[in-house]
Amino acid sequence: MTYQLTQDQVALWEHVYHLGKRYVEPHASKWDQNSEYPWAIHEILKEQLLFGALVPKEYGGLGLSVVDFTVILEAIASSSACGATLGTLETHSLGAQPILIAGTEEQKRRWLPQIASGDSLCAFSLTESGAGSDAGSITTRAVKDGDSYVINGSKVFCTLGNLARYVTVFAKTQQDVGTRGITAFVIDTQKAPGFKVGRVEKKMGLRGSPTVELIYEDVRVPVENRLGNEGEGFKIAMETLSKGRVAVAADSVGIMDYVTKYAADYAKTRTQFGRPLSNLQAIQFMLADMEIQTETARQMTYAAANALISGEKTRSEIARLTAIAKCYATDVRQKVVSDAIQILGGYGYMQDYPLERIHRDSKIYQIFEGTNQIQRLVIARSVLAKEK
Ligand SMILES: Cc1cc2nc3c(=O)[nH]c(=O)nc-3n(C[C@H](O)[C@H](O)[C@H](O)COP(=O)(O)OP(=O)(O)OC[C@H]3O[C@@H](n4cnc5c(N)ncnc54)[C@H](O)[C@@H]3O)c2cc1C
């Protein structure tokens, strides 16, 4: 399967690319160094309605498809390589996705307009200290009490959890039935006594995108904030993460594009042994391999994005394609970013150049949205299910 962007998608790519070059790239390093949330670009994303890219028009969004969102993320990454901005858009969309997937009409009308406008940020809170890859073993509990649920427990590694107005949280409403006991809730953090932000993590990279611990102590949530039925939370989380995997793959494609162009430009101007590095075949072959990996990842990413919107693919086929795209794009990203630094030599290792930051930002992509080992389990399962 190949992809071809429509004229509208090419125009969208160019528009977002220019926004990224103008407003994001110049500040990316500062946001990283100060571990600063990118409020300046937040306002621009709001103006452009990009927080509502995937929200249907009737709820105030742009009503774009997952393929369009893939275009947006790739363009931001390839123009600015700014982890803070990418982390914000990806996480906000991850937090909103359960509402889009499982929200009732009333819930969508209640929450989506503020989410689409960017007035309210969203976060997605599944992981716990004892339950990462094995998300089915979460211990946060939600106990029904009259017309509300009382939530107790704690979550770790919640990106934007300290800034979000709405946090989609996953808790057990029934014990001893594994993933079938998990239910999803939307927490309005402004109306949730007992909800507390704990430790703010100090991270290797993505420093402009805060990641925090969240504590729930007798947090009372009205029944109207439950998404779907009791026991449907795990299914909602997995469907959300399928889309999230395409998003991190798109981000990785854009980042690889950015660093390949950066290294190529450097190689054209850096002279050693009396000629530009770009004249050396060893360097040309590195650039060629970087381009091959970027383009292969791009094809896989758009194939997965198209599978999500086609309506023709089974759930397991979507899981296979999104896992392949996420796993491949984020694995080759490590290699491509590292090779870009290699082309810059010692300068690539210095904080005066953006590649050092991009290298630190990149590692997490093999870990979140399901580690790449977990993606390989998903892919292997589909291979083993095939018949001769
Ligand atoms: C910066 C950052 C941001 C994050 N943002 C969010 C967020 O917004 N919301 C959220 O809910 N979570 C978030 N996470 C959590 C993230 O999704 C988890 O870290 C991830 O799922 C892995 O869980 P873990 O860290 O507990 O590792 P573990 O599950 O303990 O895994 C440790 C290692 O063992 C491997 N492993 C585990 N099980 C298997 C297996 N069955 N087979 C083979 N290998 C296996 C893993 O691949 C990994 O290499 C974030 C994490 C980070 C670091």
The ligand as a MOL file (V3000), in Angstrom:
LIG
                    3D

  0  0  0     0  0            999 V3000
M  V30 BEGIN CTAB
M  V30 COUNTS 53 58 0 0 0
M  V30 BEGIN ATOM
M  V30 1 C 8.1530 10.5910 29.2110 0
M  V30 2 C 7.0290 9.6190 29.3830 0
M  V30 3 C 5.7390 10.0210 29.1090 0
M  V30 4 C 4.6800 9.1460 29.3110 0
M  V30 5 N 3.3960 9.5940 29.1320 0
M  V30 6 C 2.3700 8.7960 29.4970 0
M  V30 7 C 1.0280 9.2970 29.5090 0
M  V30 8 O 0.7750 10.4540 29.1570 0
M  V30 9 N 0.0390 8.4740 29.9450 0
M  V30 10 C 0.2720 7.1850 30.3670 0
M  V30 11 O -0.6670 6.5010 30.7460 0
M  V30 12 N 1.5330 6.6830 30.3430 0
M  V30 13 C 2.5780 7.4620 29.9300 0
M  V30 14 N 3.8620 6.9720 29.9570 0
M  V30 15 C 4.0810 5.5920 30.3850 0
M  V30 16 C 4.5760 4.6770 29.2760 0
M  V30 17 O 3.5400 4.3680 28.3970 0
M  V30 18 C 5.1880 3.4520 29.9670 0
M  V30 19 O 6.4280 3.8880 30.4970 0
M  V30 20 C 5.3760 2.2870 29.0370 0
M  V30 21 O 4.1350 1.7290 28.7030 0
M  V30 22 C 6.2610 1.1800 29.6410 0
M  V30 23 O 5.8830 0.8580 30.9330 0
M  V30 24 P 7.0040 0.8050 32.0910 0
M  V30 25 O 7.7500 2.0750 32.0310 0
M  V30 26 O 6.3310 0.4550 33.3560 0
M  V30 27 O 7.9820 -0.3570 31.6520 0
M  V30 28 P 7.7890 -1.9430 31.9360 0
M  V30 29 O 6.4380 -2.3650 31.5120 0
M  V30 30 O 8.2210 -2.2400 33.3170 0
M  V30 31 O 8.8340 -2.5560 30.9100 0
M  V30 32 C 10.2420 -2.6030 31.1810 0
M  V30 33 C 10.9140 -3.3360 30.0270 0
M  V30 34 O 10.4070 -4.6780 29.9470 0
M  V30 35 C 9.8710 -4.9250 28.6470 0
M  V30 36 N 8.7040 -5.8030 28.7590 0
M  V30 37 C 7.6500 -5.6940 29.5990 0
M  V30 38 N 6.7690 -6.6870 29.3690 0
M  V30 39 C 7.2630 -7.4130 28.3520 0
M  V30 40 C 6.8190 -8.5790 27.6500 0
M  V30 41 N 5.6590 -9.1780 27.9450 0
M  V30 42 N 7.6080 -9.0780 26.6770 0
M  V30 43 C 8.7760 -8.4890 26.3650 0
M  V30 44 N 9.2560 -7.4030 26.9900 0
M  V30 45 C 8.5060 -6.8620 27.9670 0
M  V30 46 C 9.4750 -3.5500 28.1270 0
M  V30 47 O 9.3970 -3.5370 26.7130 0
M  V30 48 C 10.6120 -2.6890 28.6670 0
M  V30 49 O 11.7130 -2.8140 27.8380 0
M  V30 50 C 4.9260 7.8290 29.7330 0
M  V30 51 C 6.2300 7.4190 29.9900 0
M  V30 52 C 7.2790 8.2980 29.8460 0
M  V30 53 C 8.6580 7.8380 30.2090 0
M  V30 END ATOM
M  V30 BEGIN BOND
M  V30 1 1 1 2
M  V30 2 1 2 3
M  V30 3 2 2 52
M  V30 4 2 3 4
M  V30 5 1 4 5
M  V30 6 1 4 50
M  V30 7 2 5 6
M  V30 8 1 6 7
M  V30 9 1 6 13
M  V30 10 2 7 8
M  V30 11 1 7 9
M  V30 12 1 9 10
M  V30 13 2 10 11
M  V30 14 1 10 12
M  V30 15 2 12 13
M  V30 16 1 13 14
M  V30 17 1 14 15
M  V30 18 1 14 50
M  V30 19 1 15 16
M  V30 20 1 16 17
M  V30 21 1 16 18
M  V30 22 1 18 19
M  V30 23 1 18 20
M  V30 24 1 20 21
M  V30 25 1 20 22
M  V30 26 1 22 23
M  V30 27 1 23 24
M  V30 28 2 24 25
M  V30 29 1 24 26
M  V30 30 1 24 27
M  V30 31 1 27 28
M  V30 32 2 28 29
M  V30 33 1 28 30
M  V30 34 1 28 31
M  V30 35 1 31 32
M  V30 36 1 32 33
M  V30 37 1 33 34
M  V30 38 1 33 48
M  V30 39 1 34 35
M  V30 40 1 35 36
M  V30 41 1 35 46
M  V30 42 1 36 37
M  V30 43 1 36 45
M  V30 44 2 37 38
M  V30 45 1 38 39
M  V30 46 1 39 40
M  V30 47 2 39 45
M  V30 48 1 40 41
M  V30 49 2 40 42
M  V30 50 1 42 43
M  V30 51 2 43 44
M  V30 52 1 44 45
M  V30 53 1 46 47
M  V30 54 1 46 48
M  V30 55 1 48 49
M  V30 56 2 50 51
M  V30 57 1 51 52
M  V30 58 1 52 53
M  V30 END BOND
M  V30 END CTAB
M  END
